[in-house]
Amino acid sequence: MIRVGINGYGTIGRRVAHAVSLQKDMEISGVVKTKPDYVAKLASLNFKVFVPDKSYIEKFEENGMSVAGTLDDLISGSDVIVDSGPEGMGEKHSEIYRRSGVKAILEGGEKSTAAEASFNAYSNYSQSIGKKITRVVSCNTTALARTAFPVMESFGIKRIRATLVRRATDPNDSKKGPINAIEPSLKIPSHHAEDLKTVLGDVDVDTVAIKVPTTLMHVHSVTIETKKPVNRDALIDVWSSRRRIMLISGNDGRKSTAQVMDMARELGRDRSDLYEIAVWMESINAHGNEISYMQAVHQESDVVPENVDAIRALMGFMDSEESISRTDQSLGIKGRVI
């Protein structure tokens, strides 16, 4: 059993902890919390709760919570640490992980230079095999890589152009939103372009990001120039072979992110999560050497299966397809056209 510690039990950390607990070859050794809040209390029902250092223990005890130890204790009892705390903390902690000898996964908010590799299960699983620290790229980059890589593999890619319409904040975060504004990123290309190259290679990528007042999902409008001619049916066949891409229709009422997330609720997923990238069938166009499409991205959950696969890669599990299959089966990712 691979012993996995979760350093940071927020939006991503709690989802990764649940996903890991479903794996037959993994177990959760504990989770790190900084506050004795309702999230920590709920976490303690299923996992051992640790704190960053001894200075936090008194605060937890005052609120009626006992802790299993500190981050150092969790590290000593783990094979892999998933660092899913606030942006920037992963890079800070990476030196601790290196000194201790534990393997670690950082999340997409960290700089790519903080890890030995960046990770996407479809495009570059092998680059993280046996590494000490890898980084699962951000929710937006994961989504772009997940739909672009099968295109690259089958038809080749000359150029990717994408406009990212981003949610303002996550549903449970009242500190950052809602915002009554549309806020474009004034850096063009946005940072997503360089991030995508860390998992796809040195492709020609240009991205534009726009923040809008919603908490549900991101939406991407993507245009790809291919090296080989491609038609729509061939493209749909390629995507249909990948379980982590879900082809959906807007003609039956799923015309917005609200309906896409309602579909996820009706699927009975844990926390109503949609791990797949949802591509609207009606938006898919392909002619000559150009394709275009629109996709919806559940920013809270699409990186979760990647984290599980990254754990296996770090531990030396060589077969990417077998890892992906195990993860998908455990999370109910079935790759169906609905």
C-alpha positions as CSV (number, residue, x, y, z in Angstrom):
1,M,0.0,0.0,0.0
2,I,1.2,3.5,-0.9
3,R,0.9,5.7,2.1
4,V,-0.3,9.2,1.1
5,G,-0.3,12.3,3.2
6,I,-2.4,15.4,2.2
7,N,-0.8,18.7,3.2
8,G,-3.7,21.1,2.8
9,Y,-7.3,19.9,3.0
10,G,-9.1,22.5,1.0
11,T,-10.9,22.4,-2.4
12,I,-8.4,20.0,-4.0
13,G,-6.9,18.3,-0.9
14,R,-10.2,16.9,0.3
15,R,-11.1,15.6,-3.1
16,V,-7.7,13.9,-3.6
17,A,-8.0,12.4,-0.1
18,H,-11.3,10.9,-1.0
19,A,-10.1,9.6,-4.4
20,V,-7.0,8.1,-2.8
21,S,-9.1,6.3,-0.2
22,L,-10.9,4.5,-3.1
23,Q,-7.7,3.1,-4.5
24,K,-6.9,-0.6,-3.7
25,D,-3.1,0.2,-3.7
26,M,-3.2,3.4,-1.6
27,E,-4.2,4.6,1.9
28,I,-4.4,8.0,3.5
29,S,-1.8,8.4,6.3
30,G,-3.3,11.7,7.4
31,V,-4.2,15.3,6.4
32,V,-2.8,18.6,7.5
33,K,-5.1,21.4,8.7
34,T,-4.2,24.9,10.0
35,K,-7.6,25.7,11.5
36,P,-9.9,23.7,13.8
37,D,-12.9,24.6,11.6
38,Y,-15.8,22.5,10.4
39,V,-13.7,21.1,7.6
40,A,-11.1,19.8,10.1
41,K,-13.8,18.3,12.3
42,L,-15.4,16.6,9.3
43,A,-12.0,15.4,8.1
44,S,-11.3,13.8,11.5
45,L,-14.3,11.5,11.0
46,N,-12.3,9.7,8.3
47,F,-8.7,10.6,8.6
48,K,-6.0,11.4,11.1
49,V,-5.6,15.2,11.4
50,F,-2.1,16.7,11.6
51,V,-1.0,20.4,12.0
52,P,1.9,22.3,10.4
53,D,3.9,22.4,13.7
54,K,3.6,22.3,17.5
55,S,2.5,25.9,17.7
56,Y,-0.9,24.9,16.3
57,I,-1.7,22.2,18.8
58,E,-3.1,24.4,21.5
59,K,-5.5,26.1,19.2
60,F,-6.9,22.8,18.1
61,E,-7.2,21.4,21.7
62,E,-9.0,24.6,22.8
63,N,-11.6,23.8,20.2
64,G,-12.0,20.2,21.4
65,M,-9.9,18.6,18.7
66,S,-6.9,16.3,19.3
67,V,-4.3,16.0,16.6
68,A,-2.2,13.1,15.5
69,G,1.0,15.1,15.3
70,T,2.8,17.6,13.1
71,L,3.7,17.8,9.4
72,D,7.1,16.2,10.2
73,D,5.2,13.3,11.8
74,L,3.0,12.9,8.7
75,I,6.0,13.0,6.4
76,S,7.8,10.2,8.4
77,G,4.7,8.0,8.0
78,S,4.1,8.6,4.3
79,D,5.5,7.5,1.0
80,V,4.1,10.5,-0.9
81,I,2.8,13.9,0.2
82,V,0.2,15.7,-1.9
83,D,0.8,19.4,-1.2
84,S,-2.5,21.1,-1.9
85,G,-2.3,24.2,0.3
86,P,-2.5,27.8,-0.8
87,E,-0.5,29.0,-3.8
88,G,3.2,29.4,-3.0
89,M,3.2,27.0,0.0
90,G,4.2,24.0,-2.1
91,E,7.4,25.6,-3.3
92,K,8.1,26.6,0.3
93,H,7.5,23.0,1.5
94,S,9.4,21.4,-1.3
95,E,12.8,21.9,0.4
96,I,11.4,20.1,3.5
97,Y,10.3,17.2,1.3
98,R,13.6,17.0,-0.4
99,R,15.5,16.9,2.9
100,S,13.2,14.3,4.4
101,G,13.4,12.0,1.3
102,V,9.6,11.8,0.9
103,K,8.2,12.0,-2.6
104,A,5.8,14.9,-3.2
105,I,3.2,16.3,-5.6
106,L,2.7,20.0,-6.0
107,E,-0.4,21.6,-7.6
108,G,-0.7,23.9,-10.6
109,G,-0.5,27.1,-8.6
110,E,3.2,26.5,-8.0
111,K,6.0,27.4,-10.4
112,S,7.1,24.6,-12.7
113,T,10.6,25.1,-11.5
114,A,9.6,24.0,-8.0
115,A,9.3,20.4,-9.2
116,E,11.4,18.0,-11.3
117,A,8.5,17.6,-13.8
118,S,5.0,18.7,-14.6
119,F,2.3,16.0,-15.0
120,N,-0.6,15.2,-17.2
121,A,-1.7,11.5,-17.3
122,Y,-2.4,11.4,-21.0
123,S,0.5,13.4,-22.4
124,N,3.6,12.8,-20.2
125,Y,3.0,10.3,-17.5
126,S,6.4,8.7,-18.1
127,Q,8.3,11.9,-17.3
128,S,7.4,11.7,-13.6
129,I,8.2,8.0,-13.1
130,G,10.5,7.6,-10.2
131,K,10.9,11.4,-9.7
132,K,11.0,12.8,-6.2
133,I,8.7,15.9,-6.8
134,T,6.3,16.4,-9.7
135,R,3.6,19.1,-10.3
136,V,0.1,18.4,-11.5
137,V,-0.7,21.3,-13.7
138,S,-3.6,23.6,-13.1
139,C,-7.3,22.9,-13.8
140,N,-7.2,25.0,-17.0
141,T,-3.9,23.5,-18.2
142,T,-5.1,19.9,-17.4
143,A,-8.3,20.5,-19.5
144,L,-6.4,21.9,-22.5
145,A,-3.9,19.1,-22.4
146,R,-6.5,16.4,-22.0
147,T,-8.4,17.4,-25.2
148,A,-5.3,18.6,-27.2
149,F,-3.1,15.6,-26.6
150,P,-5.3,13.0,-28.4
151,V,-5.4,15.5,-31.3
152,M,-1.6,15.8,-31.3
153,E,-1.2,12.0,-31.1
154,S,-3.6,11.4,-34.1
155,F,-3.2,14.4,-36.3
156,G,-0.2,16.4,-35.1
157,I,-0.5,20.0,-33.9
158,K,1.0,23.2,-35.5
159,R,-0.7,25.8,-33.4
160,I,-3.2,26.1,-30.5
161,R,-5.2,29.2,-29.9
162,A,-7.5,29.2,-26.8
163,T,-9.7,31.8,-25.0
164,L,-10.3,30.8,-21.3
165,V,-13.4,32.2,-19.7
166,R,-12.6,31.7,-16.0
167,R,-14.8,31.5,-12.9
168,A,-14.0,34.2,-10.4
169,T,-13.7,31.9,-7.4
170,D,-14.9,28.6,-6.0
171,P,-18.4,28.1,-4.7
172,N,-17.4,28.0,-1.0
173,D,-15.1,31.0,-1.1
174,S,-17.0,34.2,0.0
175,K,-13.7,36.2,0.4
176,K,-13.0,36.6,-3.3
177,G,-16.4,37.0,-4.7
178,P,-18.9,37.3,-6.2
179,I,-17.5,40.1,-8.5
180,N,-19.6,42.4,-10.5
181,A,-17.2,42.7,-13.3
182,I,-15.5,41.1,-16.3
183,E,-11.8,41.1,-15.7
184,P,-9.4,40.3,-18.6
185,S,-5.9,39.2,-18.0
186,L,-3.8,41.9,-19.5
187,K,-0.9,39.6,-20.0
188,I,-1.1,38.0,-23.5
189,P,-0.5,35.2,-23.8
190,S,-1.7,34.3,-20.4
191,H,0.4,32.1,-18.2
192,H,-1.5,29.0,-19.4
193,A,0.3,29.0,-22.7
194,E,3.7,28.3,-21.1
195,D,2.2,26.0,-18.6
196,L,0.7,23.9,-21.4
197,K,4.1,23.5,-22.9
198,T,5.4,21.8,-19.8
199,V,3.2,18.8,-20.5
200,L,2.7,18.9,-24.3
201,G,6.2,20.0,-25.3
202,D,7.3,23.0,-27.3
203,V,4.1,23.6,-29.3
204,D,3.0,27.0,-30.6
205,V,0.4,28.0,-28.0
206,D,-1.4,31.3,-27.5
207,T,-4.0,31.8,-24.7
208,V,-6.2,34.6,-23.5
209,A,-7.9,34.5,-20.1
210,I,-11.0,36.4,-19.0
211,K,-12.4,36.3,-15.4
212,V,-16.2,36.4,-15.2
213,P,-18.7,36.5,-12.2
214,T,-19.5,32.8,-11.8
215,T,-18.3,30.1,-9.4
216,L,-19.4,27.0,-11.3
217,M,-16.9,26.2,-14.1
218,H,-14.5,27.5,-16.7
219,V,-15.3,27.5,-20.4
220,H,-12.6,27.3,-23.1
221,S,-13.0,28.2,-26.8
222,V,-10.2,26.3,-28.6
223,T,-8.9,26.4,-32.2
224,I,-6.1,24.0,-33.2
225,E,-4.3,23.9,-36.5
226,T,-3.3,20.3,-37.2
227,K,-0.4,18.8,-39.3
228,K,-2.7,16.3,-41.0
229,P,-6.1,16.9,-42.4
230,V,-8.9,16.0,-40.1
231,N,-12.7,15.6,-40.3
232,R,-15.3,15.9,-37.6
233,D,-16.1,12.2,-37.4
234,A,-12.5,11.2,-37.0
235,L,-12.0,13.8,-34.3
236,I,-15.1,12.6,-32.4
237,D,-13.8,9.0,-32.7
238,V,-10.4,10.0,-31.2
239,W,-12.0,11.8,-28.2
240,S,-14.6,9.1,-27.7
241,S,-11.7,6.6,-27.0
242,R,-10.6,8.7,-24.0
243,R,-12.7,8.3,-20.8
244,R,-11.7,11.6,-19.3
245,I,-13.4,13.5,-22.1
246,M,-17.2,13.6,-22.1
247,L,-19.0,14.6,-25.3
248,I,-22.3,16.3,-24.4
249,S,-25.1,17.8,-26.4
250,G,-26.7,21.2,-25.8
251,N,-29.8,20.2,-27.8
252,D,-31.1,18.4,-24.8
253,G,-30.9,21.4,-22.5
254,R,-27.2,21.4,-21.5
255,K,-26.5,24.8,-23.0
256,S,-24.7,26.3,-20.0
257,T,-22.4,25.4,-17.2
258,A,-25.4,25.4,-14.8
259,Q,-26.9,22.5,-16.7
260,V,-23.6,20.7,-17.0
261,M,-23.1,20.8,-13.2
262,D,-26.7,19.8,-12.7
263,M,-25.9,16.7,-14.9
264,A,-23.0,16.0,-12.6
265,R,-25.3,16.1,-9.6
266,E,-27.7,13.7,-11.3
267,L,-24.9,11.3,-12.1
268,G,-24.5,10.9,-8.3
269,R,-20.9,11.8,-8.2
270,D,-19.1,12.5,-4.9
271,R,-19.6,16.2,-4.2
272,S,-21.3,16.4,-7.6
273,D,-17.8,16.5,-9.2
274,L,-17.3,16.3,-13.0
275,Y,-13.8,14.8,-13.4
276,E,-14.2,14.7,-17.2
277,I,-13.7,17.7,-19.6
278,A,-17.2,18.3,-21.2
279,V,-17.0,19.1,-24.9
280,W,-20.2,20.4,-26.6
281,M,-20.9,18.3,-29.7
282,E,-22.5,21.2,-31.5
283,S,-19.4,23.3,-31.1
284,I,-17.1,20.8,-32.8
285,N,-15.9,21.9,-36.3
286,A,-13.2,20.2,-38.3
287,H,-12.2,20.9,-41.9
288,G,-8.9,20.7,-43.7
289,N,-6.2,21.3,-41.1
290,E,-8.2,23.2,-38.5
291,I,-10.5,22.2,-35.7
292,S,-12.4,24.2,-33.1
293,Y,-14.5,23.4,-30.1
294,M,-15.8,24.6,-26.8
295,Q,-15.3,22.8,-23.5
296,A,-16.5,23.1,-19.9
297,V,-14.1,22.5,-17.0
298,H,-15.1,21.8,-13.4
299,Q,-12.2,23.5,-11.8
300,E,-12.7,21.8,-8.4
301,S,-12.2,18.3,-9.6
302,D,-10.6,17.8,-13.1
303,V,-7.1,17.5,-11.6
304,V,-8.2,14.9,-9.0
305,P,-7.6,11.8,-11.2
306,E,-4.3,13.3,-12.3
307,N,-3.1,13.5,-8.7
308,V,-3.9,9.8,-8.2
309,D,-2.0,8.8,-11.4
310,A,0.9,11.1,-10.4
311,I,1.2,9.2,-7.1
312,R,1.7,5.9,-9.0
313,A,4.2,7.5,-11.4
314,L,6.3,8.8,-8.5
315,M,6.3,5.4,-6.9
316,G,7.7,3.9,-10.1
317,F,4.4,2.4,-11.6
318,M,5.4,2.1,-15.2
319,D,2.1,1.4,-17.0
320,S,0.2,4.7,-17.6
321,E,-2.8,3.0,-19.2
322,E,-3.2,0.6,-16.3
323,S,-3.0,3.5,-13.7
324,I,-5.5,5.6,-15.7
325,S,-7.8,2.6,-15.9
326,R,-7.6,1.9,-12.2
327,T,-8.3,5.5,-11.3
328,D,-11.1,5.9,-13.8
329,Q,-12.9,2.8,-12.5
330,S,-12.6,3.8,-8.9
331,L,-14.1,7.3,-9.6
332,G,-16.8,6.2,-12.0
333,I,-15.2,7.8,-15.1
334,K,-16.7,5.8,-17.9
335,G,-16.0,7.8,-21.1
336,R,-19.4,7.8,-22.5
337,V,-21.2,10.1,-24.9
338,I,-24.3,11.3,-23.2
